């Protein structure tokens, strides 16, 4: 579920509320439309929050042979885009 799903829910809800004039005895389409628009707004907001919180970490591992001793040396580095890390 992402931003596109939230927008789709908002559009479907708006169509139910503003474009359709159908009277069904067992369901109120206006209420369903408002619920869908609210759900779409919540989904879009949650998607944006999770998108901004996504962090990228790059781990690099390099192996080399020490010419003096012949031992294998492994060097690992980690880089992060998070300014607080």
N, CA, C and O atoms as a CHARMM CRD file, in Angstrom:
* protein
*
  340
    1    1 UNK  N      0.85200  -1.16800   0.00000 PROA 1      0.00000
    2    1 UNK  CA     0.00000   0.00000   0.00000 PROA 1      0.00000
    3    1 UNK  C      0.89800   1.23100   0.00000 PROA 1      0.00000
    4    1 UNK  O      1.82100   1.35500   0.80500 PROA 1      0.00000
    5    2 UNK  N      0.61200   2.09700  -0.88800 PROA 2      0.00000
    6    2 UNK  CA     1.44600   3.27800  -0.99600 PROA 2      0.00000
    7    2 UNK  C      0.62200   4.51700  -1.25200 PROA 2      0.00000
    8    2 UNK  O     -0.58400   4.56600  -1.00900 PROA 2      0.00000
    9    3 UNK  N      1.31500   5.50300  -1.74800 PROA 3      0.00000
   10    3 UNK  CA     0.66800   6.77900  -2.01800 PROA 3      0.00000
   11    3 UNK  C     -0.39800   6.60600  -3.10300 PROA 3      0.00000
   12    3 UNK  O     -1.45900   7.22700  -3.03800 PROA 3      0.00000
   13    4 UNK  N     -0.11700   5.77200  -4.08900 PROA 4      0.00000
   14    4 UNK  CA    -1.08700   5.53000  -5.15900 PROA 4      0.00000
   15    4 UNK  C     -2.36400   4.89900  -4.64800 PROA 4      0.00000
   16    4 UNK  O     -3.45600   5.23500  -5.10600 PROA 4      0.00000
   17    5 UNK  N     -2.23100   3.98200  -3.69700 PROA 5      0.00000
   18    5 UNK  CA    -3.42100   3.36400  -3.10700 PROA 5      0.00000
   19    5 UNK  C     -4.24200   4.39400  -2.35100 PROA 5      0.00000
   20    5 UNK  O     -5.47000   4.39000  -2.43400 PROA 5      0.00000
   21    6 UNK  N     -3.58300   5.27000  -1.62000 PROA 6      0.00000
   22    6 UNK  CA    -4.29300   6.32800  -0.90200 PROA 6      0.00000
   23    6 UNK  C     -5.03700   7.25700  -1.83700 PROA 6      0.00000
   24    6 UNK  O     -6.17900   7.63300  -1.57500 PROA 6      0.00000
   25    7 UNK  N     -4.38500   7.62500  -2.93100 PROA 7      0.00000
   26    7 UNK  CA    -5.03600   8.50100  -3.91100 PROA 7      0.00000
   27    7 UNK  C     -6.22500   7.78900  -4.55400 PROA 7      0.00000
   28    7 UNK  O     -7.27200   8.39800  -4.77200 PROA 7      0.00000
   29    8 UNK  N     -6.06300   6.50200  -4.85700 PROA 8      0.00000
   30    8 UNK  CA    -7.16700   5.74100  -5.45600 PROA 8      0.00000
   31    8 UNK  C     -8.36200   5.67300  -4.51300 PROA 8      0.00000
   32    8 UNK  O     -9.50500   5.81500  -4.94900 PROA 8      0.00000
   33    9 UNK  N     -8.10800   5.45700  -3.22600 PROA 9      0.00000
   34    9 UNK  CA    -9.21000   5.42000  -2.25800 PROA 9      0.00000
   35    9 UNK  C     -9.91300   6.77700  -2.16300 PROA 9      0.00000
   36    9 UNK  O    -11.13800   6.83800  -2.05800 PROA 9      0.00000
   37   10 UNK  N     -9.14500   7.84700  -2.19900 PROA 10     0.00000
   38   10 UNK  CA    -9.74100   9.18900  -2.14400 PROA 10     0.00000
   39   10 UNK  C    -10.60800   9.42900  -3.37400 PROA 10     0.00000
   40   10 UNK  O    -11.70800   9.96900  -3.26000 PROA 10     0.00000
   41   11 UNK  N    -10.12300   9.03300  -4.54800 PROA 11     0.00000
   42   11 UNK  CA   -10.88000   9.24600  -5.78300 PROA 11     0.00000
   43   11 UNK  C    -12.16600   8.42200  -5.78800 PROA 11     0.00000
   44   11 UNK  O    -13.23000   8.93300  -6.13800 PROA 11     0.00000
   45   12 UNK  N    -12.07200   7.15700  -5.40300 PROA 12     0.00000
   46   12 UNK  CA   -13.26600   6.30400  -5.36000 PROA 12     0.00000
   47   12 UNK  C    -14.28200   6.85300  -4.36300 PROA 12     0.00000
   48   12 UNK  O    -15.48000   6.88600  -4.64700 PROA 12     0.00000
   49   13 UNK  N    -13.80700   7.28300  -3.20000 PROA 13     0.00000
   50   13 UNK  CA   -14.71200   7.87600  -2.21800 PROA 13     0.00000
   51   13 UNK  C    -15.36700   9.14200  -2.71500 PROA 13     0.00000
   52   13 UNK  O    -16.55500   9.36300  -2.47900 PROA 13     0.00000
   53   14 UNK  N    -14.59800   9.98900  -3.40900 PROA 14     0.00000
   54   14 UNK  CA   -15.16600  11.22700  -3.94200 PROA 14     0.00000
   55   14 UNK  C    -16.20900  10.93500  -5.01800 PROA 14     0.00000
   56   14 UNK  O    -17.21800  11.63400  -5.11400 PROA 14     0.00000
   57   15 UNK  N    -15.96800   9.91400  -5.81900 PROA 15     0.00000
   58   15 UNK  CA   -16.95900   9.54100  -6.82600 PROA 15     0.00000
   59   15 UNK  C    -18.25000   9.07600  -6.15400 PROA 15     0.00000
   60   15 UNK  O    -19.34500   9.43700  -6.58600 PROA 15     0.00000
   61   16 UNK  N    -18.12200   8.28100  -5.10400 PROA 16     0.00000
   62   16 UNK  CA   -19.31600   7.80800  -4.40000 PROA 16     0.00000
   63   16 UNK  C    -20.09200   8.95500  -3.75700 PROA 16     0.00000
   64   16 UNK  O    -21.32300   8.94100  -3.74400 PROA 16     0.00000
   65   17 UNK  N    -19.38800   9.93600  -3.23000 PROA 17     0.00000
   66   17 UNK  CA   -20.06200  11.03500  -2.52600 PROA 17     0.00000
   67   17 UNK  C    -20.63500  12.05700  -3.49700 PROA 17     0.00000
   68   17 UNK  O    -21.80400  12.42700  -3.38200 PROA 17     0.00000
   69   18 UNK  N    -19.83400  12.51800  -4.44800 PROA 18     0.00000
   70   18 UNK  CA   -20.21500  13.67000  -5.23700 PROA 18     0.00000
   71   18 UNK  C    -20.79500  13.35000  -6.62100 PROA 18     0.00000
   72   18 UNK  O    -21.56900  14.14300  -7.15800 PROA 18     0.00000
   73   19 UNK  N    -20.43500  12.20100  -7.20500 PROA 19     0.00000
   74   19 UNK  CA   -20.84200  11.94000  -8.58500 PROA 19     0.00000
   75   19 UNK  C    -22.06800  11.02900  -8.68800 PROA 19     0.00000
   76   19 UNK  O    -22.85500  11.15600  -9.62600 PROA 19     0.00000
   77   20 UNK  N    -22.23000  10.13100  -7.74900 PROA 20     0.00000
   78   20 UNK  CA   -23.34200   9.19000  -7.83700 PROA 20     0.00000
   79   20 UNK  C    -24.54500   9.69700  -7.05800 PROA 20     0.00000
   80   20 UNK  O    -24.41700  10.22400  -5.95200 PROA 20     0.00000
   81   21 UNK  N    -25.70600   9.52700  -7.65500 PROA 21     0.00000
   82   21 UNK  CA   -26.95000   9.88900  -6.97600 PROA 21     0.00000
   83   21 UNK  C    -27.87600   8.67300  -6.99800 PROA 21     0.00000
   84   21 UNK  O    -28.95700   8.69700  -7.58700 PROA 21     0.00000
   85   22 UNK  N    -27.41600   7.61200  -6.33900 PROA 22     0.00000
   86   22 UNK  CA   -28.14600   6.35900  -6.29700 PROA 22     0.00000
   87   22 UNK  C    -28.63600   6.15000  -4.86600 PROA 22     0.00000
   88   22 UNK  O    -27.88500   6.33900  -3.90900 PROA 22     0.00000
   89   23 UNK  N    -29.88900   5.76400  -4.73400 PROA 23     0.00000
   90   23 UNK  CA   -30.45400   5.54400  -3.40000 PROA 23     0.00000
   91   23 UNK  C    -30.62800   4.04200  -3.17400 PROA 23     0.00000
   92   23 UNK  O    -31.52800   3.41200  -3.73000 PROA 23     0.00000
   93   24 UNK  N    -29.76300   3.49900  -2.36100 PROA 24     0.00000
   94   24 UNK  CA   -29.87400   2.10000  -1.98400 PROA 24     0.00000
   95   24 UNK  C    -30.42000   2.02700  -0.57000 PROA 24     0.00000
   96   24 UNK  O    -29.96700   2.76300   0.30700 PROA 24     0.00000
   97   25 UNK  N    -31.37300   1.16200  -0.33900 PROA 25     0.00000
   98   25 UNK  CA   -31.99700   1.08600   0.97700 PROA 25     0.00000
   99   25 UNK  C    -31.11200   0.46700   2.04200 PROA 25     0.00000
  100   25 UNK  O    -31.27300   0.76600   3.22500 PROA 25     0.00000
  101   26 UNK  N    -30.19700  -0.37400   1.65200 PROA 26     0.00000
  102   26 UNK  CA   -29.41800  -1.10800   2.63300 PROA 26     0.00000
  103   26 UNK  C    -28.04100  -0.52300   2.91100 PROA 26     0.00000
  104   26 UNK  O    -27.35100  -0.99100   3.81700 PROA 26     0.00000
  105   27 UNK  N    -27.61800   0.50200   2.14400 PROA 27     0.00000
  106   27 UNK  CA   -26.32000   1.12200   2.39400 PROA 27     0.00000
  107   27 UNK  C    -26.37200   2.59100   1.98400 PROA 27     0.00000
  108   27 UNK  O    -27.02500   2.94700   1.00300 PROA 27     0.00000
  109   28 UNK  N    -25.69300   3.42600   2.73000 PROA 28     0.00000
  110   28 UNK  CA   -25.60800   4.84600   2.41400 PROA 28     0.00000
  111   28 UNK  C    -24.27100   5.10100   1.71100 PROA 28     0.00000
  112   28 UNK  O    -23.21200   5.05700   2.33700 PROA 28     0.00000
  113   29 UNK  N    -24.33500   5.36700   0.40600 PROA 29     0.00000
  114   29 UNK  CA   -23.10700   5.53200  -0.37200 PROA 29     0.00000
  115   29 UNK  C    -22.31900   6.77700   0.02000 PROA 29     0.00000
  116   29 UNK  O    -21.09800   6.79900  -0.13700 PROA 29     0.00000
  117   30 UNK  N    -22.98000   7.80400   0.52100 PROA 30     0.00000
  118   30 UNK  CA   -22.25600   8.99600   0.97200 PROA 30     0.00000
  119   30 UNK  C    -21.34600   8.65600   2.14700 PROA 30     0.00000
  120   30 UNK  O    -20.19000   9.07800   2.18500 PROA 30     0.00000
  121   31 UNK  N    -21.86800   7.89400   3.10200 PROA 31     0.00000
  122   31 UNK  CA   -21.06500   7.50800   4.26400 PROA 31     0.00000
  123   31 UNK  C    -19.89300   6.63200   3.84700 PROA 31     0.00000
  124   31 UNK  O    -18.77500   6.81300   4.33000 PROA 31     0.00000
  125   32 UNK  N    -20.14500   5.68300   2.95200 PROA 32     0.00000
  126   32 UNK  CA   -19.06100   4.83000   2.45200 PROA 32     0.00000
  127   32 UNK  C    -18.01100   5.66900   1.73600 PROA 32     0.00000
  128   32 UNK  O    -16.81400   5.42400   1.88900 PROA 32     0.00000
  129   33 UNK  N    -18.44100   6.64700   0.96400 PROA 33     0.00000
  130   33 UNK  CA   -17.50600   7.52200   0.25700 PROA 33     0.00000
  131   33 UNK  C    -16.64400   8.33000   1.20700 PROA 33     0.00000
  132   33 UNK  O    -15.43600   8.45500   1.00500 PROA 33     0.00000
  133   34 UNK  N    -17.27100   8.88500   2.25700 PROA 34     0.00000
  134   34 UNK  CA   -16.48600   9.64300   3.24400 PROA 34     0.00000
  135   34 UNK  C    -15.50500   8.74300   3.98300 PROA 34     0.00000
  136   34 UNK  O    -14.38200   9.15800   4.27100 PROA 34     0.00000
  137   35 UNK  N    -15.91400   7.52400   4.29000 PROA 35     0.00000
  138   35 UNK  CA   -15.01000   6.58000   4.95500 PROA 35     0.00000
  139   35 UNK  C    -13.83100   6.24300   4.04000 PROA 35     0.00000
  140   35 UNK  O    -12.69100   6.19000   4.49900 PROA 35     0.00000
  141   36 UNK  N    -14.09500   6.01700   2.75600 PROA 36     0.00000
  142   36 UNK  CA   -13.01200   5.72400   1.81800 PROA 36     0.00000
  143   36 UNK  C    -12.06100   6.90400   1.65700 PROA 36     0.00000
  144   36 UNK  O    -10.84800   6.71200   1.56600 PROA 36     0.00000
  145   37 UNK  N    -12.59700   8.12200   1.62000 PROA 37     0.00000
  146   37 UNK  CA   -11.72700   9.29100   1.50900 PROA 37     0.00000
  147   37 UNK  C    -10.85500   9.44500   2.74800 PROA 37     0.00000
  148   37 UNK  O     -9.67600   9.77900   2.63200 PROA 37     0.00000
  149   38 UNK  N    -11.41300   9.20900   3.92800 PROA 38     0.00000
  150   38 UNK  CA   -10.62900   9.29600   5.16200 PROA 38     0.00000
  151   38 UNK  C     -9.55500   8.20700   5.19300 PROA 38     0.00000
  152   38 UNK  O     -8.41300   8.46400   5.57400 PROA 38     0.00000
  153   39 UNK  N     -9.92800   6.99200   4.79100 PROA 39     0.00000
  154   39 UNK  CA    -8.95500   5.90300   4.76400 PROA 39     0.00000
  155   39 UNK  C     -7.83800   6.19800   3.76200 PROA 39     0.00000
  156   39 UNK  O     -6.67200   5.91200   4.03300 PROA 39     0.00000
  157   40 UNK  N     -8.18500   6.76200   2.61900 PROA 40     0.00000
  158   40 UNK  CA    -7.17500   7.12100   1.62600 PROA 40     0.00000
  159   40 UNK  C     -6.22000   8.18100   2.13800 PROA 40     0.00000
  160   40 UNK  O     -5.01900   8.12200   1.87300 PROA 40     0.00000
  161   41 UNK  N     -6.74500   9.14500   2.86600 PROA 41     0.00000
  162   41 UNK  CA    -5.89500  10.18200   3.45100 PROA 41     0.00000
  163   41 UNK  C     -4.93800   9.58300   4.47600 PROA 41     0.00000
  164   41 UNK  O     -3.75900   9.93500   4.50700 PROA 41     0.00000
  165   42 UNK  N     -5.43700   8.68500   5.30800 PROA 42     0.00000
  166   42 UNK  CA    -4.58700   8.03400   6.31700 PROA 42     0.00000
  167   42 UNK  C     -3.49800   7.20400   5.64400 PROA 42     0.00000
  168   42 UNK  O     -2.34000   7.25400   6.05700 PROA 42     0.00000
  169   43 UNK  N     -3.85600   6.44200   4.61400 PROA 43     0.00000
  170   43 UNK  CA    -2.87600   5.61700   3.90300 PROA 43     0.00000
  171   43 UNK  C     -1.81300   6.48800   3.24300 PROA 43     0.00000
  172   43 UNK  O     -0.62900   6.15500   3.29100 PROA 43     0.00000
  173   44 UNK  N     -2.21100   7.58300   2.63800 PROA 44     0.00000
  174   44 UNK  CA    -1.24600   8.47600   1.98200 PROA 44     0.00000
  175   44 UNK  C     -0.29800   9.10200   2.99900 PROA 44     0.00000
  176   44 UNK  O      0.90100   9.20400   2.74100 PROA 44     0.00000
  177   45 UNK  N     -0.81400   9.51900   4.14000 PROA 45     0.00000
  178   45 UNK  CA     0.03000  10.12300   5.18100 PROA 45     0.00000
  179   45 UNK  C      1.00900   9.09900   5.73900 PROA 45     0.00000
  180   45 UNK  O      2.19200   9.39800   5.90700 PROA 45     0.00000
  181   46 UNK  N      0.52500   7.89100   6.02700 PROA 46     0.00000
  182   46 UNK  CA     1.41500   6.84800   6.55200 PROA 46     0.00000
  183   46 UNK  C      2.49500   6.50400   5.52600 PROA 46     0.00000
  184   46 UNK  O      3.65300   6.30100   5.89000 PROA 46     0.00000
  185   47 UNK  N      2.12900   6.43900   4.26500 PROA 47     0.00000
  186   47 UNK  CA     3.11200   6.13900   3.21600 PROA 47     0.00000
  187   47 UNK  C      4.17500   7.22400   3.12700 PROA 47     0.00000
  188   47 UNK  O      5.35900   6.92100   2.97400 PROA 47     0.00000
  189   48 UNK  N      3.77000   8.47100   3.22200 PROA 48     0.00000
  190   48 UNK  CA     4.74600   9.56600   3.18000 PROA 48     0.00000
  191   48 UNK  C      5.67300   9.52800   4.38500 PROA 48     0.00000
  192   48 UNK  O      6.87600   9.75200   4.24900 PROA 48     0.00000
  193   49 UNK  N      5.12500   9.24600   5.56200 PROA 49     0.00000
  194   49 UNK  CA     5.95800   9.17000   6.76400 PROA 49     0.00000
  195   49 UNK  C      6.97500   8.04100   6.64000 PROA 49     0.00000
  196   49 UNK  O      8.15100   8.22400   6.95600 PROA 49     0.00000
  197   50 UNK  N      6.52500   6.87500   6.18100 PROA 50     0.00000
  198   50 UNK  CA     7.44100   5.75200   6.03800 PROA 50     0.00000
  199   50 UNK  C      8.46500   6.00500   4.93700 PROA 50     0.00000
  200   50 UNK  O      9.59800   5.53500   5.03500 PROA 50     0.00000
  201   51 UNK  N      8.09300   6.72800   3.90600 PROA 51     0.00000
  202   51 UNK  CA     9.02400   7.03500   2.83200 PROA 51     0.00000
  203   51 UNK  C     10.13300   7.97100   3.31000 PROA 51     0.00000
  204   51 UNK  O     11.28800   7.81200   2.91400 PROA 51     0.00000
  205   52 UNK  N      9.79900   8.93200   4.14600 PROA 52     0.00000
  206   52 UNK  CA    10.81100   9.85600   4.64500 PROA 52     0.00000
  207   52 UNK  C     11.68400   9.21700   5.71000 PROA 52     0.00000
  208   52 UNK  O     12.80800   9.66800   5.93100 PROA 52     0.00000
  209   53 UNK  N     11.19800   8.18100   6.37200 PROA 53     0.00000
  210   53 UNK  CA    11.98500   7.52200   7.41300 PROA 53     0.00000
  211   53 UNK  C     12.89900   6.44000   6.86300 PROA 53     0.00000
  212   53 UNK  O     13.73200   5.91100   7.59800 PROA 53     0.00000
  213   54 UNK  N     12.76200   6.10300   5.60000 PROA 54     0.00000
  214   54 UNK  CA    13.56600   5.04200   5.00500 PROA 54     0.00000
  215   54 UNK  C     15.03400   5.45000   4.99300 PROA 54     0.00000
  216   54 UNK  O     15.38300   6.53300   4.52200 PROA 54     0.00000
  217   55 UNK  N     15.87100   4.59200   5.50600 PROA 55     0.00000
  218   55 UNK  CA    17.30100   4.87700   5.57200 PROA 55     0.00000
  219   55 UNK  C     18.04800   3.92100   4.67200 PROA 55     0.00000
  220   55 UNK  O     17.64500   2.77300   4.49100 PROA 55     0.00000
  221   56 UNK  N     19.12300   4.39800   4.11900 PROA 56     0.00000
  222   56 UNK  CA    19.93200   3.57300   3.24900 PROA 56     0.00000
  223   56 UNK  C     21.30400   3.38800   3.87800 PROA 56     0.00000
  224   56 UNK  O     21.96900   4.35700   4.24300 PROA 56     0.00000
  225   57 UNK  N     21.71900   2.13500   4.00100 PROA 57     0.00000
  226   57 UNK  CA    23.02300   1.80700   4.54200 PROA 57     0.00000
  227   57 UNK  C     23.78100   0.98800   3.50600 PROA 57     0.00000
  228   57 UNK  O     23.23800   0.05800   2.91100 PROA 57     0.00000
  229   58 UNK  N     25.04100   1.34800   3.30000 PROA 58     0.00000
  230   58 UNK  CA    25.87800   0.64500   2.33900 PROA 58     0.00000
  231   58 UNK  C     27.01100  -0.02300   3.10800 PROA 58     0.00000
  232   58 UNK  O     27.77800   0.64700   3.79900 PROA 58     0.00000
  233   59 UNK  N     27.11300  -1.33500   2.98800 PROA 59     0.00000
  234   59 UNK  CA    28.19500  -2.08500   3.62800 PROA 59     0.00000
  235   59 UNK  C     29.15500  -2.56300   2.55500 PROA 59     0.00000
  236   59 UNK  O     28.74400  -3.14400   1.55100 PROA 59     0.00000
  237   60 UNK  N     30.45100  -2.31000   2.78000 PROA 60     0.00000
  238   60 UNK  CA    31.47900  -2.70300   1.83400 PROA 60     0.00000
  239   60 UNK  C     32.49000  -3.59100   2.54500 PROA 60     0.00000
  240   60 UNK  O     32.93600  -3.28000   3.64900 PROA 60     0.00000
  241   61 UNK  N     32.84100  -4.68500   1.90900 PROA 61     0.00000
  242   61 UNK  CA    33.82300  -5.60100   2.47300 PROA 61     0.00000
  243   61 UNK  C     34.91800  -5.82300   1.43600 PROA 61     0.00000
  244   61 UNK  O     34.63700  -6.17700   0.29100 PROA 61     0.00000
  245   62 UNK  N     36.18200  -5.61000   1.85000 PROA 62     0.00000
  246   62 UNK  CA    37.31300  -5.77100   0.95100 PROA 62     0.00000
  247   62 UNK  C     38.31600  -6.73200   1.58100 PROA 62     0.00000
  248   62 UNK  O     38.62600  -6.64700   2.76900 PROA 62     0.00000
  249   63 UNK  N     38.80600  -7.63300   0.76400 PROA 63     0.00000
  250   63 UNK  CA    39.81900  -8.58600   1.22500 PROA 63     0.00000
  251   63 UNK  C     41.10300  -8.36600   0.43000 PROA 63     0.00000
  252   63 UNK  O     41.07500  -8.10800  -0.77300 PROA 63     0.00000
  253   64 UNK  N     42.23100  -8.47500   1.13600 PROA 64     0.00000
  254   64 UNK  CA    43.53500  -8.33000   0.49000 PROA 64     0.00000
  255   64 UNK  C     44.52800  -9.21300   1.22400 PROA 64     0.00000
  256   64 UNK  O     44.28800  -9.63500   2.35500 PROA 64     0.00000
  257   65 UNK  N     45.62900  -9.48200   0.57700 PROA 65     0.00000
  258   65 UNK  CA    46.69600 -10.28100   1.17800 PROA 65     0.00000
  259   65 UNK  C     47.82600  -9.34400   1.56700 PROA 65     0.00000
  260   65 UNK  O     48.31600  -8.56000   0.75500 PROA 65     0.00000
  261   66 UNK  N     48.23200  -9.44200   2.84200 PROA 66     0.00000
  262   66 UNK  CA    49.34000  -8.63200   3.33800 PROA 66     0.00000
  263   66 UNK  C     50.63200  -9.16500   2.71700 PROA 66     0.00000
  264   66 UNK  O     50.96200 -10.33500   2.91000 PROA 66     0.00000
  265   67 UNK  N     51.37700  -8.32500   1.96900 PROA 67     0.00000
  266   67 UNK  CA    52.56700  -8.83800   1.29000 PROA 67     0.00000
  267   67 UNK  C     53.67800  -9.25900   2.25300 PROA 67     0.00000
  268   67 UNK  O     54.47900 -10.13300   1.92200 PROA 67     0.00000
  269   68 UNK  N     53.73500  -8.65600   3.42800 PROA 68     0.00000
  270   68 UNK  CA    54.81700  -8.98000   4.35500 PROA 68     0.00000
  271   68 UNK  C     54.59300 -10.32200   5.04300 PROA 68     0.00000
  272   68 UNK  O     55.51500 -11.12900   5.15900 PROA 68     0.00000
  273   69 UNK  N     53.34600 -10.56100   5.50600 PROA 69     0.00000
  274   69 UNK  CA    53.09800 -11.77900   6.28400 PROA 69     0.00000
  275   69 UNK  C     52.35100 -12.84700   5.48200 PROA 69     0.00000
  276   69 UNK  O     52.36100 -14.01700   5.86600 PROA 69     0.00000
  277   70 UNK  N     51.71900 -12.47600   4.40000 PROA 70     0.00000
  278   70 UNK  CA    50.96300 -13.43800   3.59900 PROA 70     0.00000
  279   70 UNK  C     49.57700 -13.71700   4.15400 PROA 70     0.00000
  280   70 UNK  O     48.88000 -14.59900   3.65300 PROA 70     0.00000
  281   71 UNK  N     49.16700 -12.98500   5.17400 PROA 71     0.00000
  282   71 UNK  CA    47.84400 -13.18700   5.78400 PROA 71     0.00000
  283   71 UNK  C     46.77400 -12.43400   4.98500 PROA 71     0.00000
  284   71 UNK  O     47.03400 -11.39500   4.37800 PROA 71     0.00000
  285   72 UNK  N     45.57900 -12.99100   5.01000 PROA 72     0.00000
  286   72 UNK  CA    44.44600 -12.33200   4.37700 PROA 72     0.00000
  287   72 UNK  C     43.85100 -11.32500   5.35900 PROA 72     0.00000
  288   72 UNK  O     43.53500 -11.66600   6.49900 PROA 72     0.00000
  289   73 UNK  N     43.70500 -10.09200   4.90500 PROA 73     0.00000
  290   73 UNK  CA    43.16300  -9.02000   5.73500 PROA 73     0.00000
  291   73 UNK  C     41.82200  -8.60700   5.13500 PROA 73     0.00000
  292   73 UNK  O     41.71900  -8.35000   3.93600 PROA 73     0.00000
  293   74 UNK  N     40.80200  -8.54700   5.98200 PROA 74     0.00000
  294   74 UNK  CA    39.47400  -8.12900   5.53700 PROA 74     0.00000
  295   74 UNK  C     39.13900  -6.80200   6.19400 PROA 74     0.00000
  296   74 UNK  O     39.28300  -6.63900   7.40500 PROA 74     0.00000
  297   75 UNK  N     38.69300  -5.86100   5.38400 PROA 75     0.00000
  298   75 UNK  CA    38.31800  -4.54500   5.89200 PROA 75     0.00000
  299   75 UNK  C     36.84800  -4.32300   5.58700 PROA 75     0.00000
  300   75 UNK  O     36.42700  -4.45800   4.43800 PROA 75     0.00000
  301   76 UNK  N     36.06200  -3.98200   6.60100 PROA 76     0.00000
  302   76 UNK  CA    34.63300  -3.72400   6.43000 PROA 76     0.00000
  303   76 UNK  C     34.32600  -2.28700   6.80600 PROA 76     0.00000
  304   76 UNK  O     34.75800  -1.79700   7.84900 PROA 76     0.00000
  305   77 UNK  N     33.56500  -1.61300   5.93200 PROA 77     0.00000
  306   77 UNK  CA    33.12800  -0.25300   6.20600 PROA 77     0.00000
  307   77 UNK  C     31.62000  -0.16700   6.00100 PROA 77     0.00000
  308   77 UNK  O     31.04800  -0.86100   5.16000 PROA 77     0.00000
  309   78 UNK  N     30.99900   0.69200   6.78200 PROA 78     0.00000
  310   78 UNK  CA    29.56200   0.90700   6.69100 PROA 78     0.00000
  311   78 UNK  C     29.30000   2.39500   6.56500 PROA 78     0.00000
  312   78 UNK  O     29.79400   3.19200   7.36300 PROA 78     0.00000
  313   79 UNK  N     28.51000   2.77000   5.54300 PROA 79     0.00000
  314   79 UNK  CA    28.13500   4.16300   5.34200 PROA 79     0.00000
  315   79 UNK  C     26.63000   4.28300   5.46200 PROA 79     0.00000
  316   79 UNK  O     25.89800   3.42000   4.97900 PROA 79     0.00000
  317   80 UNK  N     26.16200   5.34200   6.10100 PROA 80     0.00000
  318   80 UNK  CA    24.73800   5.53700   6.28700 PROA 80     0.00000
  319   80 UNK  C     24.35000   6.94500   5.85900 PROA 80     0.00000
  320   80 UNK  O     25.11800   7.89100   6.03400 PROA 80     0.00000
  321   81 UNK  N     23.14700   7.07600   5.29500 PROA 81     0.00000
  322   81 UNK  CA    22.62600   8.39100   4.93300 PROA 81     0.00000
  323   81 UNK  C     21.99700   9.10400   6.11600 PROA 81     0.00000
  324   81 UNK  O     21.65200  10.28100   6.01400 PROA 81     0.00000
  325   82 UNK  N     21.84200   8.40900   7.24000 PROA 82     0.00000
  326   82 UNK  CA    21.18500   8.97400   8.41600 PROA 82     0.00000
  327   82 UNK  C     22.16100   9.93200   9.10800 PROA 82     0.00000
  328   82 UNK  O     23.23600   9.49600   9.52200 PROA 82     0.00000
  329   83 UNK  N     21.82900  11.21500   9.24800 PROA 83     0.00000
  330   83 UNK  CA    22.75600  12.15400   9.88700 PROA 83     0.00000
  331   83 UNK  C     22.93700  11.90500  11.37600 PROA 83     0.00000
  332   83 UNK  O     23.90700  12.38300  11.96400 PROA 83     0.00000
  333   84 UNK  N     22.02600  11.16900  11.99600 PROA 84     0.00000
  334   84 UNK  CA    22.12000  10.92200  13.43100 PROA 84     0.00000
  335   84 UNK  C     22.91100   9.66400  13.75300 PROA 84     0.00000
  336   84 UNK  O     23.26500   9.43400  14.90900 PROA 84     0.00000
  337   85 UNK  N     23.19200   8.84600  12.74400 PROA 85     0.00000
  338   85 UNK  CA    23.88300   7.57400  12.99400 PROA 85     0.00000
  339   85 UNK  C     25.37300   7.77600  13.12300 PROA 85     0.00000
  340   85 UNK  O     26.11100   6.81400  13.33500 PROA 85     0.00000
